[in-house]
Amino acid sequence: MDESVPSPPGIHPTHEDQTWRTELKRPRRRPPGVMSDLDVKNAHDIVLQQIIDDLTREHQGHEHDRVTLELAQKIAEHQLAPKPRPWLDAVADSVISGNAYVLTQRTAEICDVPPPSSRHPGRSIL
């Protein structure tokens, strides 16, 4: 099957020129098994949310340093990028109070985020 694009009137392209024009019109597809950047970010966020959810169930009321250390260790065990200390502190504070830190709306929908132990208005950090 000839997939070449007809040349405009008055122009006689070579075969290479016709192939080039055809390639521009084809959508680029990823090979099977290759994830987009968004897929990678979503998968990363889901794993991280699961770590936070598990810690929230297990470590409510525990010492801040212990929760921060375990959070950092779990992140490393799952080969995720290390998080800055202020982020670890914020998540640990939420875990200790029994309120899971939610990463994104998508992770909240997909993961089994534990219900909050107290009624406080939520805050979004964008």
C-alpha positions in Angstrom: 0.0 0.0 0.0 1.4 3.4 -1.0 1.1 5.8 1.9 2.9 8.7 0.2 1.2 12.1 0.1 0.6 13.5 -3.4 2.8 16.4 -4.2 1.2 19.8 -4.8 0.7 20.8 -8.5 3.8 21.8 -10.2 6.2 20.2 -7.7 7.8 16.9 -8.3 9.3 15.7 -5.0 11.7 12.8 -4.7 10.6 9.6 -2.9 12.5 10.8 0.2 10.5 14.1 0.2 7.2 12.2 0.0 8.2 10.0 2.9 9.1 13.0 5.0 5.7 14.6 4.4 3.9 11.4 5.3 5.8 11.0 8.6 4.7 14.5 9.6 1.0 13.5 9.4 1.3 10.3 11.4 0.7 10.5 15.1 3.7 9.5 17.2 2.9 6.4 19.3 4.8 5.1 22.3 6.0 1.6 22.0 4.0 -0.9 24.1 5.0 -0.8 27.8 6.5 2.7 27.6 4.7 5.1 30.0 4.2 8.8 29.4 5.5 11.3 31.9 2.0 11.8 33.3 1.6 8.0 33.7 4.9 7.9 35.6 3.9 10.8 37.9 0.5 9.2 38.6 2.1 5.8 39.4 4.7 7.6 41.7 1.9 9.6 43.5 -0.2 6.4 44.0 2.7 4.6 45.6 3.5 7.6 47.8 -0.2 8.0 48.8 -0.3 4.3 49.8 2.8 4.8 52.0 1.1 7.8 53.7 -2.2 5.9 54.1 -0.5 2.9 55.8 1.5 5.2 58.1 -1.7 7.0 59.1 -3.4 3.8 60.0 -0.4 2.5 62.0 1.2 5.6 63.6 -1.5 7.9 64.9 -0.2 9.5 68.1 3.4 8.3 67.7 6.5 10.5 68.1 7.2 12.9 65.3 10.8 11.8 64.7 9.8 8.2 64.5 7.1 8.8 61.9 9.4 11.1 59.9 12.2 8.5 59.9 9.8 5.7 58.9 8.3 7.8 56.1 11.7 8.6 54.7 12.7 4.9 54.9 9.5 3.7 53.2 10.1 6.2 50.4 13.6 4.9 49.9 12.4 1.3 50.0 10.1 2.0 47.1 12.9 3.7 45.3 11.1 7.0 45.1 13.0 10.3 45.1 13.8 11.6 48.6 11.5 14.3 49.9 12.7 17.6 51.6 12.6 17.8 55.4 9.7 20.3 55.5 7.5 18.0 53.4 8.4 15.0 55.6 7.5 17.1 58.7 4.2 18.2 57.3 3.2 14.7 56.4 4.3 13.3 59.8 2.2 16.0 61.5 -0.8 14.8 59.6 -0.1 11.2 60.2 0.3 11.7 64.0 -3.0 13.6 64.2 -4.7 10.8 62.3 -5.4 12.8 59.2 -3.9 11.4 56.1 -2.0 13.8 53.9 -3.6 13.7 50.5 -1.2 14.3 47.5 -3.7 14.9 44.7 -7.4 14.5 43.9 -6.5 11.6 41.7 -4.8 9.7 44.5 -7.7 10.5 46.8 -10.0 8.8 44.3 -7.8 5.8 43.6 -6.3 5.0 47.0 -8.0 3.9 50.2 -7.3 7.1 52.1 -8.3 6.7 55.8 -11.0 9.0 57.0 -9.8 11.9 59.2 -9.9 11.3 62.9 -10.9 15.0 63.6 -13.0 17.6 61.8 -10.8 20.4 60.5 -11.4 22.3 57.4 -9.0 21.0 54.7 -6.3 23.1 53.1 -5.0 22.8 49.6 -1.4 23.7 48.8 -1.0 24.4 45.1 
